[in-house]
Amino acid sequence: MTSLAAPTPATAASPPAGTDAAIQTIGLVKRFGARTAVDGLDLTIARGSTYGLIGLNGAGKSTAIRMMMGLLAPTSGRILIDSLAMSAERTTLMGRIGYVPDRPTAYPWMRVSEVIAFSSALRPTWDDARAASMLSGYQLDPRQRIRKLSKGQGAKLSLLLALAHDPSILILDEPTDGLDPIARDDFLEHVLSSVCDKPRTVLMSSHNLGDLQRIADTIGILDAGKLVVQKPTDELLATTKRFVAVLADPGKSPAAPPGTICTRKQGREWTVTVLGSPESALAALRAEPGITQVELVDITLEDIFKDIIRGRQAQQEILP
Amino acid sequence: MMTLLIKDWRLQSPATLCLGLIYVLLPFIVFTSHAAEEGMQRALTSDTLIGVFFISAGAGMGISLLIVPAFGGISFARERRDRSAEFLASLAVSRARVVGSKVIVAAVLFVLPWLLSGVLLLIAWAIQGFGTEWMQSGPRYDDIEPFKWLLLIQMMLFGIAWLFSSIVRSETIATAGAIFTVVLLCLGYALYRNRLERVVGSFSAAEMADFVATIGTLILGIGGFISGTIIALKRISP
């Protein structure tokens, strides 16, 4: 059971100096009545990076993405895409962005071929050859009505519509939700190949953290509308470690090492997740007199996410 | 722009098809009911056919009072309900073009019942022979007044449905809401006018009420249309 949490593990780190930001949000806030969905979001996504945005349901991921797409007006704050303000240059910016929503939003009464023709007429940089190649590659029937497409086919069509105009930025909002594992793998392969074809900035939110661990080079974790962690994926995985310690006296809780984000105790077994410097945490645990044995355990992005969120929830519980 | 116009026309196609079908079927229905009453031999006269087309033109205008608000109600609400407004917003197309296309299609659809009724009247006149007394002397005010009210009520229904469509997500609510509002307003006005004529006994006051009603109907129709257009243009969230 989660019992303790150290102070917030990390704050939203700024990109390295000189990095060219493709997407930047500055103090972005969205309120729906009394509820704050996005709370002062300062997000910077470097050009050419693949950014994974994760969070619980209602953490504000989709609201943030919808604001970045200009589909929702922020209560306050700014959104810059390619250094242009979304509020002023929406139509120009839409030409540079490909958007894949959680389910197809194209006209349900149109056929696949009609939606493609419709989009091509409204996208000046639409590439017919690319669209035709994707259509056959994705095995979509051009005569099929949109409302008759399966979830996997719908996701592929959304990806086709998002990529056929060759955008420099691709935004995907939980695109693999509800897809079976084969369709999900298939979809991710197409996303990856689109990035291999041409360097693009990708922002993807998902609940499938295994997918994000595979494709994202940077991870941002949103909780209650706030960005609580923003780190390169490799660094996050390398610096977040879980230690399983055996306690001499199960009644006593030893002091948590620096950088602890979550602890759990079951009998004599004490599990500690640390973000920061695992070496110093290990040294601190070994020096603890109440601990008889310490073991280092590798964890996945999903474990890291769960522990960060549980730690924050426990922290909120113990606050007055 | 043509792509958007075709899309908006197709978006309205169920209601347009329904209107077209009504206008095609009406002469047959009116003729059949007349023939059933009078017998086929007596019904097959030019006078009967003229009557059939005149009645169909009028009945079509009456029925269109239920379809015109659907044209307004579908405009924005269906796109939001289907989330296709979100798809449209993610394309490189300005909101002014999106709304402009809807305004053009709406204008054409608004005129459609008048055109179809006009065609039926032309057929009737063609049977009657052009250059008849009515055409030579020109229409009297009494002939035109029902059409004036039809036009005004259609404008009011359409304008209010258009306004509701720019606010709500359901085309049914937008359409039904407009019909309900207009029925309430018409009932209220009829009761008020009746009171003026019978209780107060003042015909000049009743005439003044008619004038105010005409202006009020115009304001509601045009005002609803303009407000709906402004809301649709200003709305950021699709």
HADDOCK unambig.tbl for C-alpha pairs under 7 A between the chains (distance, minus, plus):
assign (segid A and resid 71 and name CA) (segid B and resid 236 and name CA) 6.31 0.50 0.50
assign (segid A and resid 71 and name CA) (segid B and resid 237 and name CA) 4.91 0.50 0.50
assign (segid A and resid 71 and name CA) (segid B and resid 238 and name CA) 6.39 0.50 0.50
assign (segid A and resid 72 and name CA) (segid B and resid 236 and name CA) 6.13 0.50 0.50
assign (segid A and resid 72 and name CA) (segid B and resid 237 and name CA) 4.74 0.50 0.50
assign (segid A and resid 73 and name CA) (segid B and resid 236 and name CA) 6.21 0.50 0.50
assign (segid A and resid 73 and name CA) (segid B and resid 237 and name CA) 6.77 0.50 0.50
assign (segid A and resid 91 and name CA) (segid B and resid 92 and name CA) 5.05 0.50 0.50
assign (segid A and resid 91 and name CA) (segid B and resid 93 and name CA) 5.90 0.50 0.50
assign (segid A and resid 91 and name CA) (segid B and resid 94 and name CA) 5.75 0.50 0.50
assign (segid A and resid 92 and name CA) (segid B and resid 92 and name CA) 6.60 0.50 0.50
assign (segid A and resid 94 and name CA) (segid B and resid 90 and name CA) 6.03 0.50 0.50
assign (segid A and resid 94 and name CA) (segid B and resid 91 and name CA) 5.84 0.50 0.50
assign (segid A and resid 94 and name CA) (segid B and resid 92 and name CA) 4.90 0.50 0.50
assign (segid A and resid 95 and name CA) (segid B and resid 91 and name CA) 6.92 0.50 0.50
assign (segid A and resid 95 and name CA) (segid B and resid 92 and name CA) 5.03 0.50 0.50
assign (segid A and resid 99 and name CA) (segid B and resid 90 and name CA) 6.87 0.50 0.50
assign (segid A and resid 105 and name CA) (segid B and resid 83 and name CA) 5.31 0.50 0.50
assign (segid A and resid 105 and name CA) (segid B and resid 84 and name CA) 4.98 0.50 0.50
assign (segid A and resid 105 and name CA) (segid B and resid 86 and name CA) 6.62 0.50 0.50
assign (segid A and resid 105 and name CA) (segid B and resid 87 and name CA) 5.34 0.50 0.50
assign (segid A and resid 106 and name CA) (segid B and resid 84 and name CA) 5.19 0.50 0.50
assign (segid A and resid 106 and name CA) (segid B and resid 87 and name CA) 5.57 0.50 0.50
assign (segid A and resid 107 and name CA) (segid B and resid 84 and name CA) 5.40 0.50 0.50
assign (segid A and resid 118 and name CA) (segid B and resid 3 and name CA) 6.50 0.50 0.50
assign (segid A and resid 121 and name CA) (segid B and resid 3 and name CA) 6.78 0.50 0.50
assign (segid A and resid 122 and name CA) (segid B and resid 91 and name CA) 6.74 0.50 0.50
assign (segid A and resid 122 and name CA) (segid B and resid 92 and name CA) 6.41 0.50 0.50
assign (segid A and resid 122 and name CA) (segid B and resid 93 and name CA) 6.53 0.50 0.50
assign (segid A and resid 123 and name CA) (segid B and resid 91 and name CA) 6.78 0.50 0.50
assign (segid A and resid 123 and name CA) (segid B and resid 92 and name CA) 6.01 0.50 0.50
